[in-house]
Amino acid sequence: MVTKEHIKREIDAAVRRILTVGPGEINGCCLLRDDIGMDSIDIVELILHLGKTYHIEFTPTEEDRITDMTVNQVVELVYSKCNRA
């Protein structure tokens, strides 16, 4: 079973890699676009990474919503997709 903490660490690492930001610059309350500065290409890269890492697919609606989500909201979305029975 995948934990929320594992997902959060994975998202933090992916965002740091995509944007080349240092540790501690990202927290759970940061909005991906407005606070962290991810653009649409960065978001697509994150979505593809999460899909491949956790073997999940996002709906087009979810993909659109992720742009305006916080890190914690993305964690919750991925967690719910990973733990569906």
N, C-alpha and C positions, 0 to 999 in steps of 0.2 A: 504494500500500500504506500502510495506517495503522500508525504506529509506537506502541510502548508509551508513549513519552514524550509523544506527542500526546494519547493517551487519558488519561494521568495529568493533563496540563494541563487537559483538558476536564472531567474529574471534579473537580479542584480548583476550577475556576471555577464549576461548577454547584453544588457544595457551599457555596462562599462566597456565592453568590447566594441559595440556598435558606435558609441559616441566618444570613446576614449576619455571617460571621466574617471576620477579616482574613487577609491573606497570612501564611504562616508558622505558622498555628495548626493546619494539617493536614499530616500527613506520611504516607508510604506504609504505616507500621505502625499507624496509627490505625484502630480498629474504628469502623465507621459509627455504630452505636447507642451502644456503651458509652463510647467515647472522644470522639467528635465530638458525640454527643447527638441524632442524627437519630431522629425517631419514624417510625411506619409511613407517615404521609402524606408526610413528607420523602423516604423511601425510594421510594415510588411515583412521586413527582415526578422523582427521579433516574433511575429505571428508564425512565420515559416519555421523558425527555430523551435518555438514551443510545440508546434504541431509535430515536428519530427522527433523531438526529444521525448514527448509524452504520448506519441501515437494517437493524437486527437485531431479533430477537424473543427474549425470554427465556421459558423454560418456567416453569410455576407452581412447580416445585421450585427452579429457579434464583432466582426472585423471592423465595421464602421464605429461601433461603440467604444472599442478599445482605445481609440485615439484620445477620447475624453475621460478615460479611467485613471484612477490612481494605481500605483503599484499594488496596493492591497486588494483592490477590486479585480485586477488581473489575476492575482493569486487565487482569489475566491472562484473566479470563472474557471481557471485551469483545474483547480482542485475538484470542483463539481463535475467537470467533464471526465477527470481521471477516475472518479469514484462512483460513476453511474453503474448500476447493476445491470 
